[in-house]
Structures are given as C-alpha cells and as structure tokens.
Amino acid sequence: MKNWQKIFKNGEIEVISAAEMQALGRALAAGLEGGEVIGLVGDLGAGKTHLAQGIMEGLGASDPAASPTFSLVHEHTDGRLAVAHFDFYRMKSADEALGMGWDEYLQNGAVLLVEWADRFDGALMPEDTHWLVLRHTGENTRSVRLCS
C-alpha cells in the first residue's frame, strides 16, 4: 500500500483500455504486503475484473483472474501473496458471505479483492478497507479513485 498514495497523488486515474486497467492493477500489486482488503466498486463493465486481473498478475498468480460471479470466490495461492477474489454481485444477503466463511478469510492474511463490495451497504467490509471506485467517463474510458 506504500506506493498507492503516489499512484493516486493527483486523485482519479483515467484509463482508456482494459490493458491500461490491468497495468494499473500490476502497479497496485507492488505495494501489497498481505492481509489487505480491497473493495472494488463500480457499475457493470467499469473494469473491476480487469483491475483484479492486473493485481493478480502483479502478484505472480499463474491463473488469470476471472470474475467469480458464479462461484462467489476464487482462491489464488501460487503468487507472492495469497489472494481470495470475491464477487458479492449474486449474493442475496450478507449472511450468505458469512456462511461461506467470510470471517475466516478476514483472519487468514490473504489479500482480499472484493468486487461489488458496496453490496449490503458495505456492512461486511472492515474499517480499514481500501476502496477503489471505478466509473465510466466515456464510451471507452474509465476512472479509478482511491477512497481509503
């Protein structure tokens, strides 16, 4: 997280392609130390999964991140840090996340990447969550803002 303030020193970052979003993710991965909780927030197609893919690549995970929409969580343990990639989009309630062991994931020291982290009013997310807000700024452009 040390380099994140430098990356976002001018506020929002504008990206113009999926490749740029992934490159941003790789840059963000360089500052991760383990145990961080990262909430990815944005409309459909805002680039949450591309950003997660870049973070996984930057951590050296061999499997590319795929949206865990249907399985709800993908675990990646072969990179520099373990990562659990969640998608709260299809969950009907916070109890569903708790039932799949959310509290245990918070304790295991892995980086937690959570797409649609603002579901359930963000009630599942710890106070020290690092929020990345993605939004459409044009047909092919997106912005990413850090709200920690």
HUHU-V770191 format. One line per field, one symbol per residue. phi: phi as a letter, one per 40 degrees, with the letter a starting at -180 (. if undefined). A space follows every 50 residues. Layout:
phi = ???
//
This chain:
phi = .dcccccbdbgcbcbbacccccccdccccdccbhgcbbcbbicdgchdcc ccdccccccgcccccbdcdccgabbbbbcdbcbbbbbcdcccaccccccc gddcccccgccbbbcgccdffgccccdccccbbbacbadbbbbbbcbc
//
